[in-house]
Amino acid sequence: MSIIRDIRLAPEGEKKIEWVKKHMPVLKGIEAEFVKSKPFKGVKIAMAIHLEAKTAYLAQVLAAGGAEMRVAGSNPLSTQDDVVAALAKSGIEVFATHACNPREYVAYIAEVIKGDVDLVLDDGGDLTAEIHKDAKKAERVLGGAEETTTGIIRLKARARAGQLKYPMMSVNDADCKSLFDNRYGTGQSAWDGVMRATNLVIAGKCVVVGGYGWCSKGIAAKAKGLGARVIVTEINAIKAMEAVMDGFDVMPMDEAAPLGDIFITATGCTDVVTTKHFKMMKDGAILANAGHFDVEVNVAKLEACSVGKKEMRKNIMGYIQDDGRVLNLIAEGRLVNLAAADGHPAEIMDLSFALQALSLKYVLEHYRELPNDVIPVPREIDYEVAVRKLAGMGKTIDTLTKEQIDYLNA
């Protein structure tokens, strides 16, 4: 029995799902294949993911492949109640409500893993962490796939400690994910969230981007395109040098903090923006996070160093400092692109969710030979998704002639 806000919201959620389907040709093609082959027939899949239209469609594709789906949200603020209602109406068990409290959030995750779990589809690592609290349950899991940088960091730490009980495919690190979802998806959707929340111009402002991985590269590039002056902060000299050569200023956060008008983090780490930085920021500075958890802009420490707070507008909380400055935090420091907007564009998530679907199929077929570790997505799956996407875009590419093959192999 699903736990949702209101089944009467389903019609609006169904419209959203139907809209994204039209723009996700790769996943739609996989769905057609799954309907015929039923690769997941009788397989129990536990899924924790940001519950909006595109992820709902992924759940429906897996169900079309025969899977028994149980789904929860991976972030309280990214859950869309109308989409959840539509998913429940379609026959999938789902446990999620928008803005649920921490106790409810954990309870929903626990509901997803009641009974046996064969495969896991995780986004951020909370589902995997909950499963591993029960050693016997974890040992029965065949494997799964993880979507995000944050989740992969947590998985690798668990694997290094010898505590990962089943193989997990690192969908986040596949080329068709990191090069497109992380860069173009995050780049567009993060700014969509900031602009919807603030209704302010980006041009002419100083934007500080925390990190220069693929997500941050997209955020920085879009900020530059919107007319901002961009500062990048980094801990990796090679990435920092890349940022410089891409035309951005690079400096430590300690130096950037007094300069920034808008701060966006996307590192998967904690304390990227913390107490000492809050004390240096301009009055009216805007803080946002595109990473999974609310620790990159450390919200607990922002609360601790503030003398009060007030809601400035929907999705913006103003934190009042003892000298009267106000620091504006968007979406509680949670994923700004999903908590304040609709997440990545459908065309981009078509790639990532095709990888998820095919990766789970691969794990089901090969789990006996896979180690209990973080496993790269096989190159052939990555390439297959790219080929399908190009076809969906109406694009073709060259192929090597026999002479070219002979030349390259000489």
HUTA-V744988 format. One record per residue. N is the residue number from 1. RES is the residue in three letters. OMEGA is omega in radians with two decimals (NA if undefined). D_FIRST is the distance of its C-alpha to the first C-alpha in Angstrom with 1 decimal. Layout:
N;RES;OMEGA;D_FIRST
N;RES;OMEGA;D_FIRST
This chain:
1;MET;-3.12;0.0
2;SER;2.99;3.8
3;ILE;-3.07;6.7
4;ILE;-3.12;9.6
5;ARG;-3.04;12.9
6;ASP;-3.12;13.3
7;ILE;-3.13;12.3
8;ARG;3.09;16.0
9;LEU;-3.01;17.1
10;ALA;-3.09;16.1
11;PRO;3.12;19.6
12;GLU;3.08;21.3
13;GLY;3.12;19.0
14;GLU;3.08;19.7
15;LYS;-3.14;23.4
16;LYS;-3.12;23.3
17;ILE;3.12;21.7
18;GLU;3.13;24.3
19;TRP;-3.08;27.0
20;VAL;3.11;26.5
21;LYS;-3.10;26.2
22;LYS;-3.07;29.8
23;HIS;3.14;31.0
24;MET;-3.04;29.4
25;PRO;-3.13;31.5
26;VAL;3.14;31.2
27;LEU;3.12;27.4
28;LYS;3.09;27.6
29;GLY;3.10;30.2
30;ILE;3.10;28.0
31;GLU;-3.14;25.1
32;ALA;3.11;27.7
33;GLU;-3.13;28.8
34;PHE;3.13;25.3
35;VAL;-3.12;24.5
36;LYS;-2.99;27.7
37;SER;-3.13;27.7
38;LYS;-3.09;24.0
39;PRO;-3.09;24.9
40;PHE;-3.10;21.4
41;LYS;3.13;20.7
42;GLY;-3.11;18.5
43;VAL;-3.14;18.5
44;LYS;-3.13;15.5
45;ILE;3.02;15.9
46;ALA;-3.01;14.8
47;MET;3.01;15.8
48;ALA;-2.98;16.8
49;ILE;3.08;18.8
50;HIS;-2.97;20.0
51;LEU;3.00;17.6
52;GLU;-2.91;20.0
53;ALA;-3.05;20.9
54;LYS;3.12;22.7
55;THR;3.07;20.0
56;ALA;3.11;17.4
57;TYR;3.07;19.9
58;LEU;3.12;20.3
59;ALA;3.13;16.7
60;GLN;3.10;17.1
61;VAL;3.12;20.4
62;LEU;3.09;19.0
63;ALA;3.10;16.4
64;ALA;3.08;19.5
65;GLY;3.07;21.2
66;GLY;-3.07;18.9
67;ALA;2.95;16.7
68;GLU;-2.99;13.2
69;MET;2.93;12.1
70;ARG;-2.91;10.0
71;VAL;3.01;11.6
72;ALA;3.06;12.7
73;GLY;3.11;15.8
74;SER;3.09;19.1
75;ASN;-3.06;20.8
76;PRO;-3.04;19.7
77;LEU;3.13;22.4
78;SER;3.13;21.8
79;THR;3.08;18.3
80;GLN;-3.00;18.6
81;ASP;3.13;16.2
82;ASP;3.10;17.2
83;VAL;3.09;16.7
84;VAL;3.12;13.2
85;ALA;3.12;12.5
86;ALA;3.13;14.4
87;LEU;3.10;12.6
88;ALA;3.14;9.1
89;LYS;-3.14;11.3
90;SER;3.07;12.9
91;GLY;3.14;10.1
92;ILE;3.08;9.5
93;GLU;-3.07;6.5
94;VAL;-3.08;8.1
95;PHE;-3.07;8.7
96;ALA;2.99;12.0
97;THR;3.14;14.2
98;HIS;3.08;17.9
99;ALA;3.06;20.3
100;CYS;3.13;18.0
101;ASN;-3.09;20.1
102;PRO;3.13;20.9
103;ARG;3.12;19.0
104;GLU;-3.13;15.7
105;TYR;3.12;16.5
106;VAL;3.14;17.0
107;ALA;3.12;13.9
108;TYR;3.09;11.8
109;ILE;3.14;14.1
110;ALA;3.11;13.6
111;GLU;-3.10;9.8
112;VAL;-3.06;10.9
113;ILE;3.00;13.4
114;LYS;-3.09;11.9
115;GLY;-3.09;13.5
116;ASP;3.03;16.1
117;VAL;3.10;16.9
118;ASP;-3.12;19.6
119;LEU;-3.10;20.2
120;VAL;2.97;19.8
121;LEU;-2.97;20.2
122;ASP;3.10;21.2
123;ASP;3.13;22.8
124;GLY;3.01;24.9
125;GLY;-3.12;24.2
126;ASP;3.13;21.7
127;LEU;3.11;19.2
128;THR;3.12;22.2
129;ALA;-3.13;23.5
130;GLU;3.12;20.3
131;ILE;-3.08;20.3
132;HIS;3.03;24.0
133;LYS;3.10;23.6
134;ASP;-3.03;22.8
135;ALA;-3.12;25.7
136;LYS;3.12;24.5
137;LYS;-3.12;21.3
138;ALA;-3.11;23.4
139;GLU;3.13;25.9
140;ARG;-3.13;23.5
141;VAL;-3.12;22.5
142;LEU;-3.13;24.8
143;GLY;-3.12;25.1
144;GLY;-3.11;24.0
145;ALA;-3.13;25.2
146;GLU;-2.97;25.8
147;GLU;-2.86;26.4
148;THR;3.07;28.5
149;THR;-3.14;31.8
150;THR;3.13;30.3
151;GLY;3.13;27.9
152;ILE;3.09;30.9
153;ILE;-3.13;33.0
154;ARG;3.13;30.6
155;LEU;-3.11;30.2
156;LYS;3.08;33.9
157;ALA;3.12;34.5
158;ARG;3.14;32.2
159;ALA;3.12;33.9
160;ARG;3.14;37.3
161;ALA;-3.13;36.5
162;GLY;-3.03;35.6
163;GLN;3.12;32.0
164;LEU;-2.96;30.0
165;LYS;3.13;28.5
166;TYR;-3.13;27.8
167;PRO;3.09;29.4
168;MET;3.12;28.1
169;MET;-3.13;29.5
170;SER;-3.14;31.0
171;VAL;-3.13;30.0
172;ASN;-3.05;31.4
173;ASP;3.07;34.9
174;ALA;-3.13;35.1
175;ASP;-3.10;37.8
176;CYS;3.00;35.6
177;LYS;-3.00;33.3
178;SER;-3.08;35.7
179;LEU;-3.03;38.5
180;PHE;3.10;36.4
181;ASP;-3.05;33.0
182;ASN;-3.07;34.5
183;ARG;-3.06;37.8
184;TYR;3.14;37.4
185;GLY;-3.14;33.7
186;THR;3.14;34.0
187;GLY;-3.12;37.5
188;GLN;-2.99;36.4
189;SER;3.10;33.1
190;ALA;3.13;34.3
191;TRP;3.02;37.1
192;ASP;3.13;34.9
193;GLY;-3.13;33.0
194;VAL;-3.07;36.2
195;MET;3.07;37.9
196;ARG;-3.08;35.1
197;ALA;-2.99;34.8
198;THR;-3.02;38.6
199;ASN;3.13;40.2
200;LEU;3.11;43.2
201;VAL;3.09;45.5
202;ILE;-3.13;45.4
203;ALA;3.09;48.9
204;GLY;-3.14;51.5
205;LYS;3.04;49.2
206;CYS;-3.12;49.2
207;VAL;3.09;45.8
208;VAL;-3.11;45.2
209;VAL;3.14;42.8
210;GLY;3.14;41.7
211;GLY;3.06;42.0
212;TYR;2.92;43.1
213;GLY;-3.05;40.6
214;TRP;3.12;39.2
215;CYS;-3.11;36.9
216;SER;3.08;39.8
217;LYS;3.11;42.2
218;GLY;3.14;40.1
219;ILE;-3.12;39.9
220;ALA;-3.12;43.7
221;ALA;3.13;44.7
222;LYS;3.10;42.8
223;ALA;3.11;44.3
224;LYS;3.12;47.7
225;GLY;3.11;47.2
226;LEU;3.06;46.3
227;GLY;3.14;49.6
228;ALA;2.89;48.8
229;ARG;-2.99;50.9
230;VAL;3.00;48.7
231;ILE;3.09;49.0
232;VAL;3.00;47.1
233;THR;-3.07;46.7
234;GLU;3.00;46.3
235;ILE;-3.09;46.8
236;ASN;-3.05;47.7
237;ALA;-3.12;51.3
238;ILE;3.12;50.6
239;LYS;3.11;47.8
240;ALA;3.11;49.9
241;MET;3.09;52.8
242;GLU;3.12;50.6
243;ALA;3.11;49.6
244;VAL;-3.10;53.3
245;MET;3.02;54.2
246;ASP;3.03;51.4
247;GLY;-3.11;53.3
248;PHE;3.00;51.4
249;ASP;3.14;52.9
250;VAL;3.11;51.7
251;MET;3.06;52.0
252;PRO;3.11;50.3
253;MET;3.11;47.7
254;ASP;3.13;50.3
255;GLU;-3.09;52.6
256;ALA;-3.02;50.1
257;ALA;-3.14;48.5
258;PRO;-3.01;51.3
259;LEU;-2.96;51.5
260;GLY;2.95;48.0
261;ASP;3.13;46.8
262;ILE;3.11;43.3
263;PHE;3.05;41.7
264;ILE;3.13;38.9
265;THR;3.10;37.8
266;ALA;-3.01;36.1
267;THR;-3.02;37.0
268;GLY;-3.11;34.1
269;CYS;-3.14;36.3
270;THR;3.02;36.7
271;ASP;3.02;39.4
272;VAL;2.98;40.6
273;VAL;-3.01;41.3
274;THR;-2.93;41.9
275;THR;-3.08;44.0
276;LYS;3.12;47.4
277;HIS;3.11;46.4
278;PHE;-3.08;45.0
279;LYS;-3.09;48.4
280;MET;-2.97;50.2
281;MET;3.09;48.2
282;LYS;2.96;49.5
283;ASP;3.12;48.6
284;GLY;3.11;45.8
285;ALA;-3.10;44.7
286;ILE;-3.08;41.2
287;LEU;3.11;38.8
288;ALA;-3.12;35.9
289;ASN;3.07;34.0
290;ALA;3.04;32.7
291;GLY;-2.95;31.7
292;HIS;-3.02;28.2
293;PHE;-3.06;28.8
294;ASP;3.13;30.6
295;VAL;3.12;33.5
296;GLU;2.76;35.7
297;VAL;-2.94;36.8
298;ASN;-3.02;36.4
299;VAL;3.13;34.7
300;ALA;3.14;35.1
301;LYS;3.05;38.8
302;LEU;3.07;39.1
303;GLU;-3.04;37.7
304;ALA;-3.07;40.2
305;CYS;3.14;43.2
306;SER;3.14;42.6
307;VAL;3.11;44.0
308;GLY;3.08;41.5
309;LYS;3.08;39.1
310;LYS;3.12;38.3
311;GLU;-3.10;36.0
312;MET;3.03;38.4
313;ARG;-3.11;36.1
314;LYS;3.11;32.4
315;ASN;3.05;31.4
316;ILE;3.05;34.7
317;MET;3.10;35.6
318;GLY;3.14;39.3
319;TYR;-3.04;40.3
320;ILE;3.13;43.7
321;GLN;-3.03;46.2
322;ASP;3.09;49.1
323;ASP;3.09;51.6
324;GLY;3.10;49.8
325;ARG;3.08;48.3
326;VAL;3.07;44.7
327;LEU;-3.01;42.5
328;ASN;-3.12;39.7
329;LEU;-3.13;36.4
330;ILE;2.97;34.0
331;ALA;3.07;30.1
332;GLU;-3.13;30.4
333;GLY;3.09;31.9
334;ARG;-3.07;28.7
335;LEU;-3.00;28.6
336;VAL;-3.07;30.7
337;ASN;3.14;30.0
338;LEU;-3.12;26.3
339;ALA;-3.13;26.3
340;ALA;3.12;29.1
341;ALA;-3.05;28.9
342;ASP;3.13;26.8
343;GLY;-3.07;27.6
344;HIS;3.08;29.7
345;PRO;-3.08;31.0
346;ALA;-3.10;29.1
347;GLU;3.13;32.2
348;ILE;-3.12;32.2
349;MET;3.01;28.6
350;ASP;3.11;29.2
351;LEU;-3.05;31.3
352;SER;-3.07;29.0
353;PHE;2.96;25.8
354;ALA;3.07;28.0
355;LEU;3.14;29.1
356;GLN;-3.09;25.6
357;ALA;-3.11;24.7
358;LEU;3.11;28.1
359;SER;3.10;28.1
360;LEU;3.09;24.9
361;LYS;3.13;26.4
362;TYR;3.13;29.6
363;VAL;3.14;28.0
364;LEU;-3.11;26.4
365;GLU;-2.98;29.8
366;HIS;-3.00;31.9
367;TYR;-3.10;30.0
368;ARG;-3.09;32.5
369;GLU;-3.12;35.4
370;LEU;3.09;33.9
371;PRO;3.06;34.6
372;ASN;-3.01;32.2
373;ASP;3.04;33.2
374;VAL;-2.98;32.7
375;ILE;3.05;33.6
376;PRO;3.02;35.1
377;VAL;3.13;33.8
378;PRO;-3.08;36.3
379;ARG;-3.10;38.9
380;GLU;3.08;38.5
381;ILE;3.11;34.9
382;ASP;-3.09;36.0
383;TYR;3.11;38.9
384;GLU;3.13;37.0
385;VAL;3.12;34.7
386;ALA;3.13;37.9
387;VAL;3.13;39.5
388;ARG;-3.12;36.6
389;LYS;3.10;36.4
390;LEU;3.11;40.2
391;ALA;3.12;39.9
392;GLY;3.11;37.3
393;MET;-3.13;39.7
394;GLY;-3.10;42.5
395;LYS;3.05;44.5
396;THR;-3.12;46.5
397;ILE;3.10;48.4
398;ASP;2.96;51.5
399;THR;-3.13;51.6
400;LEU;2.99;54.3
401;THR;3.10;57.3
402;LYS;-3.13;58.8
403;GLU;3.12;61.6
404;GLN;3.11;59.2
405;ILE;3.11;57.3
406;ASP;-3.14;60.6
407;TYR;-3.10;61.8
408;LEU;-3.12;58.7
409;ASN;-3.08;59.0
410;ALA;NA;62.8
